[in-house]
Amino acid sequence: MSQLETGSIRRIAFGFVPLLMAGVLVAACSSTAAPPSGSWPYPNADIANTRNAPDSTISSANVSTLKEAWAFKLTGATGSKPAQFGSLAATPIVENGVVYIQDLHSNVYALSLATGMLIWKYTLNAPTLGPNGVAVVDGRVYGDSPTSAFSLSAATGRKIWAINLQNENAGTFGIQPQVVNGRVYMATTAAPVPGGGVLVALDAVNGEPLWHFNTVPGTDAGVEVAGGAWQTPLVSSDGSVTYGVGNPYQSAASAVAHPSQLLYTDSVVNLDAATGTLRWYYQGVPNDFKDYDLQASPIATQIHAVPIVIGAGKMGYVYAMDARSGSLLWKTSVGEHNGHDEESVLALEHMSDLRTPFTLLPGAYGGVLANMALAGTTLYVVVCNQPYTITNLDQVVGLSVESNSNHPAGEVEALDVATGKVEWDTKVPELPLGAATVSNDLLFTTLYNGVLVALNRNTGAIVYSHRLPTSTNAPIAVAGDTVLIPAGGPFLGVKGHDPQLVAYTAP
């Protein structure tokens, strides 16, 4: 398939001129074009999931000079028929001058970091909830579709192996995997039957399943869908892998009539990386009926030489746990809360007195929706302040992708890693869905309505903002002098605002 069939390039910097030769779009760059440099090698920048750009040259000194270098537009099914959450929701991976990105139809693209030109495309056309994405390790690209996992040659896109994952579980797969020590770690994101949430490890060489772990062992009355994992897990040097696990999808009526802890939903789950055996867990919300996933990628760090794991989720809390035992060290409320935090626990203790309608804040699309970042002794959290009103106790929150709130706003908070104390808190006018990303003395995120913002890491002051071509609900990546932004959220209804991966550089 030629590039003209799969996407189009708009090149602005470096005197780019597209030439059509033998059906292939070729980049002609002037001699002033900078060579490709920089990397973002893992889904969250590093194995510890810190989202701290490893080699960025972008700081407060030059952020104002960011200019669009190129934009790769999606066309075909992904561009004209976006999936439920848009067209792009994954973090780009950058290795050896190549950008790897997966769209929400499960297709994988390899692009030149320097020019944005398409190198190859692996086509699946399998719509997914996402966020999906790929991992790139030892010359191979690893990814999944709703029903399969695959490995590709990073150089050519040639399929090395692909396996059907339906035998593992009746659910759908769609997280951005982590690949460490010859194992591919992935999970179901949503599953249509009770007990369906599954965490999985595959052999990186041939794709053979090594182990799986059920997030809801057994069947619980009233639970329609078992919790899955939505974000890349944490693989630690102590031989463990840690997942943030989602909600059990039950109604308030079920939570009151059939209260259950529903392990291991809304939990941080730590497993033996080689065998999948449970080592410990911490459950943030038992008996959840509010779609309060504890889904953020766990982060590894230390407090006074004690290894810790930090997790967060849509309940609007950040949790710090001892990495050896899972014992809670601190938890901090972030964003806006309106007094309904304990409703699930009250139902579990047969003390609930729920009456409809009532409004949850944070709601099903609020709290910590996007991944956090860490630099030094400070944790950075992007928070969505979006309420959700329940009008029927039999309603299963989360099975609809529509929010019933017209109050989209958010904030960015900095927490002290040792204590959880809030260091600063900056309000933003839209949902910050671009994840938190550290670049030297800056913290980047994007707003859902299509704005890139950078904050001073020390004060929280917004020092830069830039309007993007369209809406975005995907994490960004920073590689060297380049900021890569998947701008492909649900369409805002503005004609010509196509989903695209955009590169901005600071000369």
NORDA-V998282 format. One record per pair of residues at least 24 apart in sequence whose C-alpha atoms are under 7 Angstrom apart, sorted by the first residue. I is the first residue (numbers start at 0). GAP is how many residues later the second one is. D is the distance in Angstrom with one decimal. If there is no record, write none. Layout:
i->I gap->GAP d->D
i->I gap->GAP d->D
This chain:
i->2 gap->115 d->6.5
i->5 gap->68 d->6.8
i->5 gap->69 d->5.9
i->5 gap->70 d->6.7
i->6 gap->65 d->6.7
i->6 gap->66 d->5.4
i->6 gap->67 d->4.8
i->6 gap->68 d->5.1
i->7 gap->64 d->5.8
i->7 gap->65 d->5.1
i->7 gap->66 d->6.9
i->8 gap->62 d->5.7
i->8 gap->63 d->4.7
i->8 gap->64 d->6.2
i->8 gap->107 d->6.8
i->8 gap->108 d->6.7
i->9 gap->60 d->5.6
i->9 gap->61 d->5.1
i->9 gap->62 d->6.5
i->10 gap->58 d->6.1
i->10 gap->59 d->4.3
i->10 gap->60 d->6.5
i->11 gap->56 d->6.5
i->11 gap->57 d->5.4
i->11 gap->58 d->5.8
i->12 gap->55 d->6.8
i->12 gap->56 d->4.7
i->26 gap->90 d->6.9
i->34 gap->79 d->6.3
i->35 gap->61 d->5.1
i->35 gap->77 d->5.8
i->35 gap->78 d->4.8
i->36 gap->60 d->6.1
i->36 gap->443 d->5.9
i->37 gap->441 d->4.4
i->37 gap->442 d->3.8
i->38 gap->55 d->4.9
i->38 gap->56 d->5.4
i->38 gap->440 d->4.6
i->38 gap->441 d->6.5
i->39 gap->53 d->5.5
i->39 gap->54 d->4.7
i->39 gap->55 d->6.7
i->39 gap->437 d->6.5
i->39 gap->438 d->6.6
i->39 gap->439 d->5.6
i->40 gap->52 d->5.7
i->40 gap->53 d->5.6
i->40 gap->54 d->5.9
i->41 gap->51 d->6.4
i->41 gap->93 d->6.5
i->42 gap->48 d->6.0
i->42 gap->50 d->6.5
i->42 gap->92 d->6.7
i->42 gap->133 d->7.0
i->46 gap->187 d->6.8
i->46 gap->188 d->6.5
i->47 gap->186 d->6.4
i->47 gap->251 d->5.6
i->47 gap->252 d->5.0
i->48 gap->185 d->6.7
i->48 gap->248 d->6.8
i->48 gap->249 d->6.8
i->48 gap->250 d->5.1
i->49 gap->249 d->6.1
i->49 gap->323 d->4.9
i->49 gap->324 d->4.8
i->50 gap->322 d->4.9
i->50 gap->323 d->6.7
i->50 gap->386 d->5.3
i->50 gap->387 d->6.3
i->51 gap->321 d->6.5
i->51 gap->322 d->6.5
i->51 gap->323 d->6.6
i->51 gap->385 d->6.1
i->51 gap->386 d->4.6
i->51 gap->387 d->6.3
i->52 gap->385 d->6.0
i->52 gap->386 d->5.5
i->52 gap->425 d->5.8
i->52 gap->426 d->6.8
i->54 gap->424 d->6.5
i->54 gap->425 d->5.3
i->55 gap->383 d->6.0
i->55 gap->422 d->6.3
i->55 gap->423 d->5.6
i->55 gap->424 d->4.1
i->55 gap->425 d->6.0
i->56 gap->423 d->5.4
i->56 gap->424 d->5.2
i->57 gap->381 d->6.3
i->57 gap->382 d->6.9
i->57 gap->423 d->5.9
i->57 gap->448 d->6.8
i->58 gap->380 d->6.4
i->58 gap->381 d->5.6
i->58 gap->382 d->5.8
i->58 gap->383 d->5.9
i->59 gap->381 d->6.6
i->59 gap->382 d->6.5
i->61 gap->444 d->6.4
i->62 gap->443 d->6.6
i->63 gap->400 d->6.7
i->64 gap->441 d->5.4
i->65 gap->438 d->5.7
i->65 gap->439 d->5.1
i->65 gap->440 d->4.4
i->66 gap->437 d->5.1
i->66 gap->438 d->5.5
i->66 gap->439 d->6.5
i->67 gap->435 d->5.9
i->67 gap->436 d->4.3
i->67 gap->437 d->6.4
i->68 gap->434 d->5.5
i->68 gap->435 d->5.4
i->68 gap->436 d->6.1
i->69 gap->45 d->6.6
i->69 gap->46 d->5.9
i->69 gap->432 d->6.1
i->69 gap->433 d->5.4
i->70 gap->45 d->6.6
i->70 gap->429 d->6.3
i->70 gap->430 d->5.6
i->70 gap->431 d->4.3
i->70 gap->432 d->6.2
i->71 gap->44 d->6.2
i->71 gap->428 d->5.3
i->71 gap->429 d->5.2
i->71 gap->430 d->6.5
i->72 gap->425 d->6.6
i->72 gap->426 d->6.0
i->72 gap->427 d->4.2
i->72 gap->428 d->6.6
i->73 gap->425 d->5.8
i->73 gap->426 d->5.7
i->77 gap->27 d->6.2
i->78 gap->419 d->6.7
i->78 gap->420 d->6.2
i->82 gap->44 d->6.0
i->82 gap->45 d->6.7
i->83 gap->45 d->6.5
i->84 gap->44 d->6.6
i->84 gap->404 d->6.3
i->84 gap->405 d->5.6
i->85 gap->402 d->5.8
i->85 gap->403 d->4.3
i->85 gap->404 d->4.0
i->85 gap->405 d->6.9
i->86 gap->401 d->4.9
i->86 gap->402 d->6.1
i->86 gap->412 d->6.4
i->87 gap->386 d->6.5
i->87 gap->398 d->5.9
i->87 gap->399 d->6.8
i->87 gap->400 d->4.7
i->87 gap->401 d->6.3
i->88 gap->41 d->6.5
i->88 gap->42 d->4.9
i->88 gap->384 d->6.1
i->88 gap->385 d->4.2
i->89 gap->41 d->5.4
i->89 gap->42 d->5.6
i->89 gap->43 d->4.7
i->89 gap->384 d->5.7
i->89 gap->385 d->6.5
i->90 gap->42 d->6.4
i->90 gap->383 d->6.6
i->90 gap->384 d->5.1
i->90 gap->385 d->5.9
i->90 gap->386 d->6.5
i->91 gap->385 d->6.1
i->100 gap->32 d->6.3
i->100 gap->33 d->6.8
i->101 gap->31 d->5.0
i->101 gap->32 d->6.6
i->103 gap->24 d->5.6
i->103 gap->26 d->6.1
i->105 gap->39 d->5.5
i->119 gap->36 d->6.5
i->119 gap->37 d->6.0
i->120 gap->36 d->6.6
i->121 gap->35 d->6.1
i->127 gap->46 d->6.7
i->128 gap->45 d->7.0
i->129 gap->44 d->5.0
i->129 gap->45 d->6.4
i->130 gap->43 d->6.2
i->130 gap->44 d->5.8
i->130 gap->45 d->7.0
i->131 gap->42 d->4.5
i->131 gap->43 d->4.3
i->131 gap->44 d->4.5
i->132 gap->42 d->6.8
i->132 gap->43 d->4.4
i->133 gap->42 d->5.5
i->133 gap->43 d->6.3
i->134 gap->42 d->6.0
i->134 gap->43 d->6.2
i->134 gap->44 d->6.7
i->136 gap->42 d->6.9
i->142 gap->33 d->6.9
i->142 gap->34 d->6.6
i->143 gap->29 d->6.7
i->143 gap->30 d->6.3
i->144 gap->28 d->6.1
i->144 gap->29 d->6.1
i->145 gap->26 d->4.5
i->145 gap->27 d->4.4
i->145 gap->28 d->5.9
i->146 gap->25 d->6.0
i->146 gap->26 d->6.2
i->160 gap->45 d->6.3
i->160 gap->46 d->6.7
i->161 gap->45 d->7.0
i->162 gap->44 d->6.6
i->168 gap->27 d->6.2
i->168 gap->29 d->6.9
i->169 gap->26 d->6.4
i->170 gap->25 d->6.1
i->170 gap->26 d->7.0
i->174 gap->55 d->5.4
i->174 gap->56 d->5.6
i->174 gap->57 d->6.3
i->175 gap->55 d->6.5
i->175 gap->56 d->5.4
i->176 gap->55 d->5.6
i->177 gap->54 d->6.1
i->177 gap->55 d->6.6
i->186 gap->41 d->6.8
i->186 gap->42 d->5.9
i->187 gap->40 d->5.2
i->187 gap->41 d->6.2
i->188 gap->39 d->4.4
i->188 gap->40 d->5.1
i->188 gap->41 d->5.3
i->189 gap->37 d->6.6
i->189 gap->38 d->5.3
i->190 gap->34 d->5.6
i->190 gap->35 d->6.1
i->191 gap->33 d->5.3
i->192 gap->31 d->6.2
i->192 gap->32 d->5.2
i->192 gap->33 d->6.7
i->193 gap->25 d->5.6
i->193 gap->29 d->6.1
i->193 gap->30 d->5.8
i->193 gap->31 d->5.0
i->193 gap->32 d->5.1
i->194 gap->24 d->5.7
i->194 gap->31 d->5.2
i->195 gap->29 d->7.0
i->195 gap->30 d->5.2
i->196 gap->29 d->5.1
i->196 gap->30 d->5.1
i->196 gap->31 d->4.6
i->197 gap->30 d->6.5
i->210 gap->64 d->6.2
i->210 gap->65 d->5.8
i->211 gap->64 d->6.4
i->212 gap->63 d->6.3
i->214 gap->48 d->6.9
i->214 gap->49 d->5.0
i->214 gap->50 d->6.4
i->215 gap->46 d->6.6
i->215 gap->47 d->5.8
i->215 gap->48 d->5.7
i->215 gap->49 d->6.8
i->220 gap->37 d->6.7
i->221 gap->28 d->6.3
i->221 gap->32 d->5.4
i->222 gap->25 d->6.4
i->222 gap->26 d->6.2
i->222 gap->27 d->4.9
i->223 gap->25 d->6.0
i->223 gap->26 d->6.1
i->224 gap->24 d->5.3
i->226 gap->38 d->5.4
i->228 gap->66 d->6.2
i->229 gap->65 d->5.8
i->230 gap->64 d->6.2
i->230 gap->65 d->5.9
i->230 gap->66 d->5.3
i->231 gap->65 d->5.5
i->232 gap->64 d->5.7
i->232 gap->65 d->6.5
i->233 gap->63 d->6.8
i->233 gap->64 d->5.8
i->233 gap->65 d->6.8
i->238 gap->33 d->6.2
i->238 gap->34 d->5.6
i->239 gap->30 d->6.5
i->239 gap->31 d->5.5
i->239 gap->32 d->4.6
i->239 gap->33 d->4.5
i->240 gap->29 d->5.8
i->240 gap->30 d->5.3
i->240 gap->31 d->6.3
i->240 gap->32 d->5.0
i->241 gap->26 d->6.8
i->241 gap->27 d->5.5
i->241 gap->28 d->4.3
i->241 gap->29 d->6.2
i->241 gap->56 d->6.8
i->242 gap->25 d->5.8
i->242 gap->26 d->5.3
i->242 gap->27 d->6.6
i->242 gap->55 d->6.7
i->243 gap->24 d->4.7
i->243 gap->25 d->6.5
i->243 gap->50 d->5.5
i->243 gap->51 d->4.4
i->243 gap->52 d->5.9
i->243 gap->53 d->6.2
i->243 gap->54 d->6.5
i->244 gap->48 d->6.5
i->244 gap->49 d->5.5
i->244 gap->50 d->5.2
i->245 gap->47 d->3.9
i->245 gap->48 d->5.5
i->245 gap->49 d->5.5
i->246 gap->41 d->6.6
i->246 gap->44 d->5.4
i->246 gap->45 d->5.8
i->246 gap->46 d->4.8
i->247 gap->40 d->6.7
i->248 gap->40 d->6.4
i->248 gap->42 d->6.4
i->248 gap->147 d->6.2
i->248 gap->148 d->6.8
i->248 gap->149 d->6.8
i->249 gap->39 d->5.1
i->249 gap->146 d->5.4
i->250 gap->38 d->5.3
i->250 gap->142 d->6.4
i->250 gap->143 d->5.3
i->250 gap->144 d->5.4
i->250 gap->145 d->4.4
i->250 gap->146 d->6.8
i->251 gap->37 d->5.4
i->251 gap->141 d->5.1
i->251 gap->142 d->6.3
i->252 gap->140 d->5.1
i->252 gap->141 d->5.4
i->254 gap->32 d->6.1
i->254 gap->34 d->6.4
i->254 gap->92 d->6.2
i->255 gap->91 d->5.0
i->255 gap->96 d->6.9
i->258 gap->28 d->6.2
i->258 gap->88 d->6.3
i->258 gap->89 d->4.8
i->259 gap->27 d->5.3
i->259 gap->88 d->6.3
i->260 gap->25 d->4.6
i->260 gap->26 d->4.9
i->261 gap->24 d->6.3
i->261 gap->25 d->5.8
i->265 gap->26 d->6.7
i->265 gap->27 d->5.1
i->265 gap->28 d->4.7
i->266 gap->27 d->5.8
i->267 gap->26 d->7.0
i->267 gap->43 d->6.9
i->279 gap->45 d->6.2
i->279 gap->46 d->5.7
i->280 gap->45 d->5.9
i->281 gap->44 d->6.0
i->285 gap->58 d->6.6
i->285 gap->59 d->6.5
i->286 gap->57 d->5.5
i->286 gap->58 d->6.8
i->286 gap->61 d->6.4
i->287 gap->56 d->5.5
i->288 gap->55 d->6.8
i->288 gap->108 d->6.9
i->289 gap->74 d->6.2
i->289 gap->107 d->5.9
i->290 gap->73 d->5.3
i->290 gap->106 d->5.9
i->290 gap->107 d->5.5
i->291 gap->72 d->6.4
i->295 gap->74 d->6.6
i->295 gap->75 d->5.3
i->296 gap->74 d->6.1
i->302 gap->115 d->5.5
i->311 gap->56 d->6.3
i->312 gap->54 d->6.3
i->312 gap->55 d->4.8
i->312 gap->56 d->6.3
i->313 gap->50 d->6.9
i->313 gap->52 d->5.6
i->313 gap->53 d->4.1
i->313 gap->54 d->4.9
i->313 gap->55 d->5.8
i->314 gap->47 d->6.5
i->314 gap->52 d->5.5
i->315 gap->46 d->6.5
i->315 gap->51 d->4.0
i->315 gap->52 d->5.7
i->329 gap->89 d->6.7
i->329 gap->90 d->6.3
i->330 gap->89 d->6.6
i->331 gap->88 d->5.8
i->333 gap->49 d->7.0
i->334 gap->32 d->6.6
i->334 gap->48 d->5.8
i->334 gap->50 d->6.2
i->334 gap->76 d->6.7
i->335 gap->25 d->6.5
i->335 gap->26 d->6.5
i->335 gap->49 d->5.9
i->336 gap->24 d->5.0
i->336 gap->25 d->5.8
i->355 gap->34 d->6.6
i->355 gap->35 d->5.3
i->355 gap->36 d->6.3
i->355 gap->37 d->6.9
i->356 gap->32 d->6.7
i->356 gap->33 d->5.6
i->356 gap->34 d->4.4
i->357 gap->31 d->5.6
i->357 gap->32 d->5.6
i->357 gap->33 d->6.9
i->358 gap->28 d->6.5
i->358 gap->29 d->5.5
i->358 gap->30 d->4.1
i->358 gap->31 d->6.2
i->359 gap->27 d->5.4
i->359 gap->28 d->5.2
i->359 gap->29 d->6.1
i->360 gap->25 d->6.6
i->360 gap->26 d->4.5
i->360 gap->27 d->6.7
i->361 gap->24 d->5.8
i->361 gap->25 d->5.3
i->362 gap->24 d->4.3
i->362 gap->25 d->4.4
i->363 gap->24 d->6.3
i->363 gap->33 d->7.0
i->363 gap->34 d->6.5
i->368 gap->64 d->6.9
i->369 gap->63 d->5.6
i->369 gap->64 d->6.7
i->369 gap->65 d->4.6
i->370 gap->64 d->4.8
i->370 gap->65 d->6.3
i->371 gap->63 d->6.2
i->371 gap->64 d->5.1
i->372 gap->63 d->5.3
i->372 gap->64 d->5.8
i->372 gap->65 d->6.5
i->376 gap->39 d->6.2
i->376 gap->40 d->5.4
i->377 gap->36 d->6.4
i->377 gap->37 d->5.6
i->377 gap->38 d->5.0
i->377 gap->39 d->5.4
i->378 gap->35 d->5.6
i->378 gap->36 d->5.1
i->378 gap->37 d->6.4
i->378 gap->38 d->6.0
i->379 gap->33 d->5.8
i->379 gap->34 d->4.6
i->379 gap->35 d->6.4
i->379 gap->56 d->6.4
i->380 gap->31 d->5.8
i->380 gap->32 d->5.2
i->380 gap->33 d->6.3
i->380 gap->55 d->6.4
i->381 gap->29 d->6.1
i->381 gap->30 d->4.6
i->381 gap->31 d->6.5
i->381 gap->50 d->6.0
i->381 gap->53 d->6.6
i->381 gap->54 d->6.2
i->382 gap->27 d->5.4
i->382 gap->28 d->5.3
i->382 gap->29 d->6.1
i->382 gap->49 d->6.7
i->383 gap->25 d->6.2
i->383 gap->26 d->4.4
i->383 gap->27 d->6.7
i->383 gap->47 d->5.3
i->383 gap->48 d->6.5
i->384 gap->24 d->5.3
i->384 gap->25 d->4.9
i->423 gap->35 d->6.7
i->423 gap->36 d->6.2
i->424 gap->35 d->6.7
i->425 gap->34 d->5.9
i->432 gap->40 d->4.9
i->432 gap->41 d->6.4
i->433 gap->39 d->5.7
i->433 gap->40 d->5.1
i->433 gap->41 d->4.3
i->433 gap->42 d->6.1
i->434 gap->40 d->5.0
i->446 gap->25 d->6.9
i->447 gap->24 d->5.2
i->447 gap->25 d->5.6
i->468 gap->28 d->6.0
i->469 gap->27 d->5.4
i->469 gap->28 d->6.9
i->469 gap->29 d->7.0
i->480 gap->24 d->5.4
i->480 gap->25 d->5.5
i->481 gap->24 d->6.8
